[in-house]
Amino acid sequence: MLPDEKITLRSRLGFIGLGYLGSRIARRLVATGFPVIVYDRDHTKAAELSALGARVAPDPGELASDVDVILSCLSDDSAAEAVYFETGNVVCSARPGTRIETSFEGLAKFGGNLWIRFSLVPPNRYTRTASLGLFAPFAPSPIF
């Protein structure tokens, strides 16, 4: 996927982190009709989205290898570090051209052939709009 390529309903989206905010965003993406693969350390949160039509990945690396766009909503930089570089292995598992939408600035040190965009939007700007269905489905995830 090219960095300026439009995300369509055929774009395969991966969503990592299904907490209070992430679950609402992922739910809206599924309801909109996107093919979504989800992952959360708490497998019950992922199962809830599976009931709505999302596919559940067994780990972040497998999710990354099977999507065009990776979105994440993680609690802090240490969680993001673990998901992207350590046990989650997202950066090494993603295919060339995979787009990563994130607020994790730690990815700036990565110089591979992935398209990485950052957002510094506070979560209170997205929580209400996501729950009301007004969330733009391709917006970057907010920073905590």
C-alpha positions in Angstrom: 0.0 0.0 0.0 1.4 3.4 -1.0 1.5 6.1 1.7 -1.0 8.3 -0.1 -3.2 5.4 -1.3 -6.8 5.7 -0.2 -8.0 3.1 2.3 -11.1 1.4 0.9 -13.5 -1.2 2.2 -11.2 -3.8 0.6 -8.2 -2.7 2.7 -7.4 -5.2 5.3 -7.1 -3.5 8.7 -5.4 -4.8 11.8 -6.2 -3.3 15.2 -4.1 -4.0 18.3 -5.3 -2.9 21.7 -9.0 -3.3 22.5 -9.3 -1.3 25.7 -11.9 1.4 26.4 -11.0 3.5 23.4 -9.6 0.9 21.0 -12.6 -1.4 21.3 -14.9 1.4 20.2 -12.8 2.3 17.3 -12.4 -1.3 16.2 -16.2 -1.9 16.6 -16.9 1.0 14.3 -14.5 -0.2 11.7 -16.1 -3.7 11.7 -19.6 -2.1 11.6 -18.6 0.0 8.6 -17.7 -3.2 6.7 -13.9 -3.2 6.7 -12.2 -6.6 7.0 -10.7 -6.3 10.4 -8.3 -8.5 12.3 -8.0 -7.8 16.0 -5.6 -8.6 18.8 -5.6 -7.9 22.5 -3.7 -9.5 25.4 -7.0 -10.1 27.0 -8.5 -12.7 24.6 -12.1 -12.1 25.9 -12.0 -8.5 24.4 -11.0 -9.9 21.1 -13.7 -12.5 21.3 -16.3 -9.8 21.7 -15.3 -8.3 18.4 -15.2 -11.7 16.8 -18.9 -12.0 17.5 -19.4 -8.9 15.4 -17.4 -10.2 12.4 -13.8 -9.4 13.1 -11.1 -12.1 12.8 -9.0 -12.7 15.9 -5.2 -13.0 15.5 -3.4 -15.3 18.0 -0.5 -12.7 18.3 0.4 -9.2 17.0 3.0 -10.6 14.6 0.5 -12.8 12.7 -1.9 -9.8 12.5 0.8 -7.7 11.0 1.7 -10.2 8.4 -1.9 -10.4 7.1 -3.1 -6.7 6.8 -2.6 -3.6 4.7 -2.9 -1.2 7.6 -2.0 -1.6 11.3 -3.8 0.6 13.8 -3.1 0.4 17.5 -4.4 2.0 20.7 -2.0 1.0 23.4 -1.7 2.3 27.0 1.8 3.6 26.9 5.2 3.5 25.2 6.4 0.4 27.0 3.3 -1.5 25.8 3.9 -0.2 22.3 7.6 -1.1 22.4 6.6 -4.7 23.4 4.0 -4.9 20.6 6.1 -3.4 17.8 9.6 -4.5 18.6 9.7 -7.2 21.3 7.3 -10.1 21.9 4.7 -8.8 19.5 7.2 -8.6 16.6 5.0 -6.3 14.5 7.7 -4.4 12.7 9.5 -7.6 11.6 6.3 -9.4 10.7 4.7 -6.7 8.6 4.9 -7.0 4.8 6.7 -4.3 2.8 4.3 -1.5 2.1 2.2 -2.1 5.2 0.9 1.2 6.6 1.2 1.7 10.3 -1.0 4.4 11.9 0.2 5.1 15.4 1.1 7.6 18.1 4.2 5.6 19.2 7.1 7.8 18.4 9.5 4.9 19.0 8.8 3.7 15.5 10.6 6.8 14.1 13.9 5.0 14.7 12.8 2.2 12.4 14.1 2.8 8.8 12.4 -0.1 7.0 10.1 0.0 4.0 6.9 0.5 6.1 4.8 3.6 5.9 4.5 5.0 9.4 2.4 8.1 10.3 2.0 9.6 13.7 -0.8 11.4 15.5 -0.7 13.6 18.6 -4.4 13.9 19.0 -5.6 13.6 22.7 -7.9 10.7 23.3 -10.8 12.9 24.5 -11.1 14.1 21.0 -11.9 10.6 19.7 -13.7 8.8 22.5 -17.2 10.4 22.1 -17.1 10.5 18.3 -16.0 6.9 18.1 -18.9 5.7 20.3 -21.4 7.7 18.3 -20.1 6.3 15.0 -18.7 9.6 13.8 -15.1 8.4 13.8 -13.2 8.7 10.6 -12.2 5.0 10.0 -8.8 5.8 8.7 -7.7 8.4 11.3 -4.5 7.7 13.2 -4.9 6.4 16.8 -4.6 9.0 19.5 -1.7 9.4 21.9 -2.1 8.8 25.7 
